[in-house]
Amino acid sequence: MNEIEQQLLAALVELERLVGEMPKMQPKPDLRPLFARIEDLGEKLHPGTDPQLLHFLHRKSYQKARVWLEQQ
């Protein structure tokens, strides 16, 4: 796993953590910067990146992308 993929995985894990904690958080966190970071990292992936990962990111299937990255 390269550095961009590691950063992407960390951002996806953080997103999942925040979403899981949202019911008990006041005020609710603004997830837009985290979504923007995930999208930015996705755009930085090299051209030879596995098409399945790119598909997950394009479709915003972030949980599937996280699982795919964790299996690498």
Backbone as JSON Lines, residues from 0, in Angstrom:
{"i":0,"aa":"M","n":[0.86,-1.18,0.0],"ca":[0.0,0.0,0.0],"c":[0.9,1.24,0.0]}
{"i":1,"aa":"N","n":[0.63,2.16,-0.93],"ca":[1.46,3.36,-0.99],"c":[0.96,4.42,0.01]}
{"i":2,"aa":"E","n":[1.69,5.53,0.08],"ca":[1.38,6.55,1.08],"c":[0.0,7.18,0.88]}
{"i":3,"aa":"I","n":[-0.38,7.44,-0.36],"ca":[-1.7,8.03,-0.63],"c":[-2.8,7.06,-0.18]}
{"i":4,"aa":"E","n":[-2.63,5.78,-0.48],"ca":[-3.62,4.78,-0.06],"c":[-3.69,4.69,1.46]}
{"i":5,"aa":"Q","n":[-2.55,4.81,2.14],"ca":[-2.56,4.79,3.6],"c":[-3.31,6.0,4.16]}
{"i":6,"aa":"Q","n":[-3.08,7.17,3.57],"ca":[-3.79,8.37,4.01],"c":[-5.28,8.26,3.73]}
{"i":7,"aa":"L","n":[-5.61,7.69,2.59],"ca":[-7.01,7.48,2.23],"c":[-7.68,6.53,3.21]}
{"i":8,"aa":"L","n":[-7.01,5.44,3.53],"ca":[-7.56,4.49,4.5],"c":[-7.78,5.17,5.85]}
{"i":9,"aa":"A","n":[-6.82,5.97,6.3],"ca":[-6.97,6.67,7.59],"c":[-8.17,7.62,7.55]}
{"i":10,"aa":"A","n":[-8.37,8.31,6.44],"ca":[-9.51,9.23,6.33],"c":[-10.83,8.46,6.32]}
{"i":11,"aa":"L","n":[-10.86,7.32,5.64],"ca":[-12.08,6.51,5.6],"c":[-12.41,5.92,6.98]}
{"i":12,"aa":"V","n":[-11.38,5.51,7.7],"ca":[-11.59,4.99,9.07],"c":[-12.12,6.11,9.96]}
{"i":13,"aa":"E","n":[-11.55,7.31,9.83],"ca":[-12.0,8.45,10.62],"c":[-13.46,8.8,10.28]}
{"i":14,"aa":"L","n":[-13.81,8.76,9.02],"ca":[-15.19,9.03,8.61],"c":[-16.14,8.03,9.26]}
{"i":15,"aa":"E","n":[-15.8,6.77,9.19],"ca":[-16.66,5.74,9.78],"c":[-16.78,5.92,11.29]}
{"i":16,"aa":"R","n":[-15.69,6.29,11.94],"ca":[-15.71,6.51,13.39],"c":[-16.65,7.68,13.72]}
{"i":17,"aa":"L","n":[-16.5,8.78,13.01],"ca":[-17.34,9.95,13.28],"c":[-18.81,9.66,13.02]}
{"i":18,"aa":"V","n":[-19.11,8.98,11.95],"ca":[-20.5,8.65,11.64],"c":[-21.09,7.78,12.75]}
{"i":19,"aa":"G","n":[-20.3,6.84,13.26],"ca":[-20.78,5.98,14.34],"c":[-21.03,6.72,15.64]}
{"i":20,"aa":"E","n":[-20.27,7.78,15.88],"ca":[-20.41,8.55,17.12],"c":[-21.41,9.7,17.02]}
{"i":21,"aa":"M","n":[-21.88,10.0,15.81],"ca":[-22.74,11.17,15.62],"c":[-23.99,11.2,16.48]}
{"i":22,"aa":"P","n":[-24.66,10.06,16.71],"ca":[-25.89,10.14,17.51],"c":[-25.68,10.74,18.9]}
{"i":23,"aa":"K","n":[-24.49,10.6,19.47],"ca":[-24.27,11.12,20.82],"c":[-23.44,12.4,20.84]}
{"i":24,"aa":"M","n":[-23.11,12.95,19.66],"ca":[-22.29,14.16,19.6],"c":[-23.15,15.41,19.5]}
{"i":25,"aa":"Q","n":[-22.79,16.4,20.28],"ca":[-23.45,17.71,20.22],"c":[-22.38,18.77,20.33]}
{"i":26,"aa":"P","n":[-22.24,19.65,19.43],"ca":[-22.94,19.71,18.15],"c":[-22.43,18.64,17.19]}
{"i":27,"aa":"K","n":[-23.2,18.41,16.16],"ca":[-22.81,17.43,15.15],"c":[-21.59,17.94,14.4]}
{"i":28,"aa":"P","n":[-20.64,17.05,14.12],"ca":[-19.44,17.5,13.39],"c":[-19.76,17.8,11.92]}
{"i":29,"aa":"D","n":[-19.0,18.7,11.36],"ca":[-19.12,19.03,9.94],"c":[-18.22,18.05,9.18]}
{"i":30,"aa":"L","n":[-18.81,17.15,8.43],"ca":[-18.06,16.11,7.73],"c":[-17.57,16.56,6.35]}
{"i":31,"aa":"R","n":[-17.99,17.73,5.92],"ca":[-17.62,18.19,4.58],"c":[-16.11,18.25,4.36]}
{"i":32,"aa":"P","n":[-15.31,18.75,5.31],"ca":[-13.86,18.76,5.08],"c":[-13.28,17.34,4.93]}
{"i":33,"aa":"L","n":[-13.82,16.4,5.65],"ca":[-13.35,15.02,5.55],"c":[-13.74,14.41,4.21]}
{"i":34,"aa":"F","n":[-14.95,14.69,3.74],"ca":[-15.35,14.22,2.4],"c":[-14.46,14.85,1.33]}
{"i":35,"aa":"A","n":[-14.14,16.14,1.49],"ca":[-13.27,16.81,0.53],"c":[-11.87,16.19,0.54]}
{"i":36,"aa":"R","n":[-11.37,15.83,1.71],"ca":[-10.05,15.2,1.82],"c":[-10.06,13.83,1.13]}
{"i":37,"aa":"I","n":[-11.11,13.06,1.33],"ca":[-11.22,11.74,0.69],"c":[-11.24,11.9,-0.83]}
{"i":38,"aa":"E","n":[-12.01,12.84,-1.3],"ca":[-12.07,13.07,-2.75],"c":[-10.72,13.53,-3.3]}
{"i":39,"aa":"D","n":[-10.04,14.41,-2.56],"ca":[-8.73,14.9,-2.99],"c":[-7.72,13.75,-3.05]}
{"i":40,"aa":"L","n":[-7.71,12.91,-2.03],"ca":[-6.8,11.77,-2.02],"c":[-7.12,10.81,-3.16]}
{"i":41,"aa":"G","n":[-8.41,10.61,-3.43],"ca":[-8.8,9.74,-4.53],"c":[-8.28,10.24,-5.87]}
{"i":42,"aa":"E","n":[-8.27,11.55,-6.03],"ca":[-7.76,12.14,-7.27],"c":[-6.24,12.02,-7.39]}
{"i":43,"aa":"K","n":[-5.56,11.85,-6.27],"ca":[-4.1,11.74,-6.26],"c":[-3.6,10.32,-6.49]}
{"i":44,"aa":"L","n":[-4.51,9.35,-6.53],"ca":[-4.09,7.97,-6.75],"c":[-3.46,7.85,-8.13]}
{"i":45,"aa":"H","n":[-2.43,7.03,-8.23],"ca":[-1.73,6.89,-9.51],"c":[-2.6,6.17,-10.53]}
{"i":46,"aa":"P","n":[-2.31,6.37,-11.82],"ca":[-3.15,5.81,-12.89],"c":[-3.28,4.28,-12.85]}
{"i":47,"aa":"G","n":[-2.33,3.59,-12.28],"ca":[-2.39,2.13,-12.22],"c":[-3.16,1.58,-11.04]}
{"i":48,"aa":"T","n":[-3.88,2.45,-10.34],"ca":[-4.65,2.01,-9.17],"c":[-5.72,1.01,-9.59]}
{"i":49,"aa":"D","n":[-5.95,0.03,-8.74],"ca":[-6.94,-1.0,-9.02],"c":[-8.28,-0.36,-9.39]}
{"i":50,"aa":"P","n":[-8.86,-0.75,-10.52],"ca":[-10.13,-0.16,-10.97],"c":[-11.27,-0.35,-9.97]}
{"i":51,"aa":"Q","n":[-11.23,-1.42,-9.2],"ca":[-12.31,-1.64,-8.24],"c":[-12.28,-0.57,-7.14]}
{"i":52,"aa":"L","n":[-11.09,-0.23,-6.66],"ca":[-10.98,0.83,-5.66],"c":[-11.47,2.15,-6.25]}
{"i":53,"aa":"L","n":[-11.06,2.45,-7.46],"ca":[-11.5,3.68,-8.11],"c":[-13.02,3.7,-8.28]}
{"i":54,"aa":"H","n":[-13.59,2.56,-8.6],"ca":[-15.05,2.44,-8.73],"c":[-15.73,2.76,-7.4]}
{"i":55,"aa":"F","n":[-15.24,2.15,-6.32],"ca":[-15.82,2.41,-5.0],"c":[-15.77,3.9,-4.66]}
{"i":56,"aa":"L","n":[-14.63,4.52,-4.92],"ca":[-14.48,5.94,-4.59],"c":[-15.38,6.8,-5.47]}
{"i":57,"aa":"H","n":[-15.45,6.48,-6.75],"ca":[-16.3,7.25,-7.66],"c":[-17.77,7.17,-7.25]}
{"i":58,"aa":"R","n":[-18.19,6.0,-6.81],"ca":[-19.58,5.79,-6.39],"c":[-19.83,6.21,-4.94]}
{"i":59,"aa":"K","n":[-18.77,6.69,-4.28],"ca":[-18.83,7.09,-2.87],"c":[-19.24,5.92,-1.96]}
{"i":60,"aa":"S","n":[-18.8,4.73,-2.35],"ca":[-19.0,3.53,-1.53],"c":[-17.8,3.44,-0.59]}
{"i":61,"aa":"Y","n":[-17.78,4.35,0.37],"ca":[-16.6,4.51,1.2],"c":[-16.33,3.32,2.12]}
{"i":62,"aa":"Q","n":[-17.38,2.67,2.59],"ca":[-17.17,1.49,3.42],"c":[-16.52,0.38,2.59]}
{"i":63,"aa":"K","n":[-16.96,0.19,1.37],"ca":[-16.36,-0.83,0.5],"c":[-14.92,-0.46,0.18]}
{"i":64,"aa":"A","n":[-14.65,0.82,-0.03],"ca":[-13.28,1.26,-0.3],"c":[-12.4,0.99,0.91]}
{"i":65,"aa":"R","n":[-12.92,1.26,2.11],"ca":[-12.15,0.99,3.34],"c":[-11.81,-0.48,3.45]}
{"i":66,"aa":"V","n":[-12.8,-1.34,3.25],"ca":[-12.59,-2.78,3.35],"c":[-11.57,-3.23,2.31]}
{"i":67,"aa":"W","n":[-11.68,-2.72,1.09],"ca":[-10.73,-3.09,0.03],"c":[-9.31,-2.71,0.44]}
{"i":68,"aa":"L","n":[-9.14,-1.49,0.95],"ca":[-7.82,-1.04,1.36],"c":[-7.28,-1.85,2.53]}
{"i":69,"aa":"E","n":[-8.13,-2.21,3.46],"ca":[-7.68,-2.99,4.62],"c":[-7.21,-4.39,4.2]}
{"i":70,"aa":"Q","n":[-7.68,-4.89,3.09],"ca":[-7.29,-6.22,2.62],"c":[-5.99,-6.19,1.82]}
{"i":71,"aa":"Q","n":[-5.45,-5.02,1.6],"ca":[-4.2,-4.9,0.83],"c":[-2.99,-5.1,1.7]}
